[in-house]
Amino acid sequence: MPTAATPAGMKKEPSQRNDAAAAAAARDVEDQPLLRGIFEVKKKSCDVVLSAQRLRWSRIMPESPLGGSSIGLQRKEESIEMKDVFSIKLKRRRFAGQEKGGILLGITIFVCLNKEGNKLKDATINLGNISEDHCSLWYRSLKKILMGSTNILAHTLNGIQHTQTATLHIILGHLKSVDMCTFSSPIKLLRFGFSSMFGFGSRTLAVAEKHRWIPPNQRKDFAVIKTLASLRPEDCEISFLPLKHLQQDSQENDRRKEGRLKPDCTDEWQRIQGHFLNVSIMAIPCLCSVAPRGLAPNTRLDDGSIALITVRNTSRQEFIKHLKRYAGLKNQFSFPFIDTYIVEEVKVCPRTGMKHIPADNLNCTGSEENTYPWNIDGDLVEWATEIHIRVHPQLINLYGGNVVILDNLKESCSCI
């Protein structure tokens, strides 16, 4: 039942004070600056600050000739709430007939605002900056907030997507070391990340990105259905280095039994090739609402391993059965067309349209027509050639803890 409001002059109960304190702390955490930089907004140079809740900017005031902080102009801050942002894109100038590329101008943010009553009005905010690196960093951060792609990491660390739970971990100082991966091409480092998918998982994201105007939940369903309707395998070669030192305890034996893990009996690279509907490469279990036990339950946060899950070509009906298993307790990998491995490095090389790129050509990304989509932590990354994924054990420390999912739902907590 809802609790009554506390009248003025009366003391709050301890539980109410704790809830209020936790809520206040949660708001503070959510409003912590994630990025800060200089952009041109409405033709004025501005100091721009991004947090999980809002985007704020204020004009950079010129210094007074006499050494003052400004010339009598008041510094006014403007802001938008991130919940009102429905799309973002990199703004480029293109010539007539040019469909891709172009001169970078900055980032455009599309906002939906309440005008009056139930009427909505859309607006755009242009953040001007011609630096590719600067805009790429901001674009990725804005997309992560917009898409909620950090939810899987938060869910894996905390067992629940709940701000106050995360805040309590911060207040209590619960630090957890987490493995992280580097994603590299033969010519350069692409990015850091925790999880990736190639094939069905990445093509579904690519479809969703093309339909940003659809509400999030409907967009996910639409993208899955559309990708299933045109389901096709990827022809590629996968090389992997089995994990050399795998702990042999009771939990590890369960993991081997559950995932039908291949034994790490050699230090040499192994290769498989063929047609794959999906390839998952994950350094964390990736707990989420559609997979309560995780997309990769056969790995942990800090054991220095990568779960490599390959789904070979099969019928659409059998593949859908596999997908449905993620939502339940049955082993989603117990199909003859699925193999799982515990590794420390993976190389995925598409075999269609392969071509050699000189090692000294750092600006070459391959033909745009032959690029393949990758889903890396919920971000769409397109690349034409081989990608090398390597795990770095316990690379970063985050607030949270290990979450153990019990198969037996009747188990009770030992602390009460």
N, C-alpha and C positions, 0 to 999 in steps of 0.2 A: 504494500500500500504506500502511496506517496506520503512523505512526511510533511507536517505543517511548518510554515515559515516561523522562524524564531522572532518573537516580538521584541521591539526595541527595549533596551534596559535589562533584558534577561540574558543570562550566560548561556552560551552554546554548549551542548554536550561534547565530550572529548572526541567522539566519532565524527561529529559534524565539523569540529575544528580541524581534524585530520583530513577529512574529505576536502574541505575548503583549501587547506594548505597544499594538498596534492594537486588540486585543480589549478591553483595559482602557479605552482611549480611547473605543471604541464604547459600552461600558457607561456611561461617564461622560456621553457625549452623550445617550444614550437616557434617562438619569435626570435631565437638566436640567429644572428647573421650567418648565412651559408656562403655567400659571395658578396664581394664589394668591388666596384669598378667604376670607370668613367665612360659615360655614353653621352651622345648628343640627343636631347629630348626637346622637341619643338624648337630646333635650331639653337639651343643653349647647352653649353657643357654642364653636365649634372653628375653629382655623386649618387650612384645607384646602389642600393642595398637589397639583397634578396634573402628572405627567410622562408620557412615552410608555409607560413600563413599569409605573407604579403610581400609586395614589391614596393619599395619606397625610393623616391628620388628628390633631390633638392639642388637648386642651381648653385654652381661653384662661383662664389662672389670674388671679384677682383680685389686685390690688396690696395689700400689707400697709399698714395704717394708719401704720406706722412708716417707710414708704418702701422696704420690701423688695420683692423681685420676686414673692413669693408668700406664702401663709400656711402654710407648712410642707408643702404638698401637692406631690408629685412629678409632673412633667409627663410623661405617658405617651403615646407615639405609637402609633397603630394604622394599619394599611395593608391594601390589597388589591392583588393583581396584576391589571393590565388584561387579561392573557390569560385570566383567570377570569371576566371580565364577558361576559355573553351578550346583554344588552339594557339599554336605558335608556328612560325616558319622563319627560315633565313631569307632575308630580303636581298635580292640580286637584280642588277641591271643587265638585261639581255638585249641583244640586237635582233632585228627582224628575222624570223625564221629559226632563231636559236632556241632549242627546247631544254637544254641542260647546261649547267655551269653558269657563267656570267660573273660580273664584277660584284663582289660582296659589298653591301651597303649597311648591313646590321641585322637586327632581329625585329620582327613584327609580332606583337602580342594582340590577340583578339579577345575582347572582353565583352561580356553580356551584363548590362546594367539595368536596374529597375528605374524606369522613367517616372511613371505615376500609376498608382493602382496596380493592376495586373499586367500592364504593358511593359514589354522589354525593349531595350535599345542596345544595339551592338556598337562597339567603339574599337578603335585600334590605337595601340601605343607603339611608336617606333623608337627603338633604341639604336642610334646610329654609331657604328664603329666599323672600320674597314679591316681590322685585324682578324684573320681567319682563326688563329689559336684562341684569342679572347672570346670571340663570338661562339666558337665551337664549345668551349667550356660552359658558357652561360646557357647555350641552347640545350646541352645535355642535362644540366641541372634543372632547368625549367621543365623539361620533358619528364624527368623523374618525379618531380612534384605533381605535375599534371596527370601523369599516368599511374602514380602510386607504385612505381616499379621497385621501390625499396621495401614494400610490404612483405615480400617473401623473406628477406633477411631479418626484418623485425619480428615476423612470425616465428622464424626458426630460433631466434635468440630468446624470445620472451614467451613463446607458446601461445600467444594471442596478439591480435592487432589492437592494442589498447594503450592509449597515451599515458594514462596514470600508472599502468604496470611498468612501462618503459621508464617513466619518471622515478618510480620507486627504486628501480635498479641503479639509476644515476645517483639518487640521494644516498642509498646504502653502499655505493661504491662497488657494485658487483661488476668487475671487469672480466671479460672473456677474450682469450686469444682466438683469432679466427684465421683460417687459411684463405689465401687469395691467389688468383691466377693472373698471369700475363697472357695477352692475346697478341701474337706477333705474326707478321708476314715475312717472307724471305728478305724483305728490304727495310722494314722498320717495325717499331713497336706500335701497335694499334691502340691498346688500352688495357687497363686493369679490370677485373671483374670476378664474380663468384660463380656464375652459371651461364650456360649457353646451349642453344639448340640450333641444329641445322636440318633443314627438310621441312616437315609438317609444321613444327613449332615456329620456325622463322617465316615460312610463307603465310601462316595465319596472321602473324604480326604485321607483315607487309600489307595484307589485305585490310587489316584494321586501320593502318596508318593512312590508307587512301580514302577512308570514310570517317574522318575525324568529326564530321558534322552529326553523326549518329550518337545518341547518348551512350555512355561507357558500357553498361551492362548489355544493351541491345547490340552494340558494336561487336562485343566479344562473341556473342552467339552467332551473329551474322557472319563474322570472319571464319569461325570454326566450320559452319555449315557450307559456306562457299568454298573453303579449301578442301573439305571432304568431298564435295561434289566434283572437284577437278583433281582428286588425289593422284599424285604421280611420284615415283621414286626418283632419287638423285643417284647418278652414277658417280661414285667416288672411291678413292683409295684411302684407307684409314691406317695410320701407323701409330703404335703406342708402345710405351716403355712400362712394363709391369712394375708395380711397387716392389722395391727390394726388401723392405723391412715391414712386414705386416704383423701386428700384434696378434698372438694366438691365445685369446681368452674366450670365455663362454659367449660373450657378446659377439665376438668376431666369428665364432663358429655358427651362430645364429644368422649372421649376415651372409656367410658363405652359403648356408643352406637355403635361405630365403631368396637370394638373388641369383643362385646358381653361378657364383663367381668363379672365374677361371683362375687356377692356381698360378702364383707368381714364381714359377720354377726357373726362370731364366732372367739374366740381366740384359739380354739382347732385345733390340726392337723387333716387334712382331707386326705383321701387315695382314690386313684383310681388305678385300675389294669386292665390289658388286653394286647392286641397286638397293638403296636404303630409303625407307619412307621417313625415318627420323633418326637423328643422332643427337643424344643428350650428353653433355660434358659438364659435370657439376662437382664443385668442391665443398658444397654444403647440402644438407638434406632438402632444402627448399620446401618447407612446410607452407601450405596455403589453403584457402578455403575449398578449392577444387580437389586438393590432394592432402587430406589431414595427416597422413603418415609421411608425406613428402614426395616430391617428384623423384628424389634419389635417396630412399631410406637406407641404402647400403653404404652411406658415407656419414662422416661426422663433421663438426665444425672445425676441429683442430687436430685431426690425425694425420695430416700431410698427404691425404689421398684424393684422387679424383675418381668419381664414378663415371665410367664410360658405358653408355647404354645404347645399343644399336638395334634398330627395328628394321629387319629386312623386308623386301617387297612381299606383300601378301594381299589377300582380297580386302575390299573395303569393309565387309562385314566383320572379318576377323580383327581388323585394325580398330574398329569401333568398340569391339568387345574389350580390347586392350585398354582403350581410353577410359571406358566405364569403370574398370577395376580400380583406377586411382581414387575414386570417391568412396570405396568400401575397404574392407579388411582383407579381401583376397589378394594374393600375390599377383601384382600386375605384370610380372615378368615371366610367369609360368606358361609361356607360349613357345612353340618350337621355332618361331621366327625371330625371337628376341634373345640376345646375348648381353650379359653384363660383365664388366671387367673392373678391377681396382688397379689404377695406374697412377703414374706421377707425371707423365707427359703424353700428349696426343697431337698428331698432325692429321688434318683433314684436307685432302686435295681433290677437288672436283676433276673428273676425267673428261668432261665435255668441254671442248673449246680450250684445252690446256695450251699454254704457250710460255716460252721462256722470257723472263724479265731480267735484264742485266743487273748485277748486284750494285753497280755504281749509279743506276738510274733511280734516284730517290723520289722523283716526282711522278713516276709511272705507276698507275693503279690498274692497268689492263684496260681492255675494251669495255666501255660502259654497257654495251649490249650483252656481254658475257658475265656480268657481275652476278653474284649469288647473295641472297639475303641471309643474314645471321641474326638470331635473337640473343643478345648478350645483356643479361640483367634487365630484360624488358625493353632494351633500346634496339632499334633497327640499324644494323651495320651491313653495308653492302661491300663485297670484296670479290675480286675476280680469280684469285689464285689461292694457294695453300695458306692455311692458318695454323700456327703452332701454339698450343695451349700448354702451359707449364705451371704446376702448383708451387706456391711459396708458403711453406708451413708456418702457421701462426704469425703471419706478416703484420697484422694490425690488431689492436685491442679495442673492443667495443663493449658498451654496457649491456649486460644480459647474462644468460647462463645456458647450460645444456638443457634441452627439452627432450624427455624420453616419452615416446608415444606407446601406450600399452595396448597390446592386441586384445587383452581381456578387459572389457569395459567394466567388469564387476570388481576389479581391483580397487582397494581403498587406500587412501593416503595414510602413511605410517606416522605422520606428525600430529594426527588428531585422534 
